[in-house]
Structure formats: C-alpha cells, structure tokens
Amino acid sequence: MTLLIVGITHGRTKEGWYQWVKDRVKNDHGYKTPSTPPRLYPESRLKSYQARREALDAREKEKMKAAVK
C-alpha cells in the first residue's frame, strides 16, 4: 500500500507546515477520528460466511483423511 500526502503550504516553510499540522492535530481541529473502525457487514452476513467457511474446512479435512487411507 502506498500513501501520498500533498501538503499545500500557503507560503509556509516545510518546518512551519509540519508545526501547523501538529498544532491542528493536538487541538483536535477537523473531524474526530473514530476509536474503532465502522462495521462493514451486518452480523447475519458474518455468521453466514463463518458457517460456509467451517463447512469448507470440514470438507477439506474429509478429503485429506480419504487421501491418506
């Protein structure tokens, strides 16, 4: 993953811009950062995935047992 930050300095020096950003973060300026990520999928979808995954794992184990015999 790559992250690119474009800093629009509005005439500030690089160090001045860094200090300006640091002050804004320190003073909680802007949007609040959530403490937890948002839920992407409903609980029912997660349970459905888990059930399918468990069934797939069980089939794979059975195939491995059959191949060993």
N, C-alpha and C positions, 0 to 999 in steps of 0.2 A: 504494500500500500504506500502511496506517496501523498504527502501533504504539501501544498504550496500556499504560503501566506504572502499576500501582497499588501504591503504597508503603504498607505497613502499618507505621506509625512506632512503635507501642507507647510512646507518650508522648515520643518524641524530637522535637526541633525539625527543621525541614526540613534545615538545615545539618548537624545531628547525624546524621540519617538518611543523607544523602549521604556523610558521613565513614564511617559504619558500613558502607555498601555498598562504598565504596572500599577499606576495610581488608579486607573479605572477599574481594574480587577479588584484591587484592595478595597475600594469604596463601593463595590457591588453595583457598578453602573451598567445599565443594559439589562438583558434578560437574565433571569435566575437559571442557574444550571441545576437540573433535577438531580436528586441524590440517587435515584435508581432509573434504569432505562425503562422506557414505556413498554407495555405488554404488546407484542406484535400479533399474537394469535390468541383466540379465545380458549378457555380451558378445555372445552369439548374437542377442539381440533388437536390440542396437545395430547389428550388421552387417546384419541383415535390413532395418532401417529405412534404413540408408545405401544398400543396393542398390536399394530401392524409390525412394528419392529421386533417385538417379542415373538410373534408368530414366525417371522422370517428367521430369527435366531434359532428357534426350535427346529424348523425345517433343516437349517444348515447343520445342526448337531446330529439330526437323524441321518442326513446324508453322510456325514463323517463316520458315524457308527456303522452304517451299511458298507462303506468303502473299506473299513478295517476288517470286517468279517470275511 
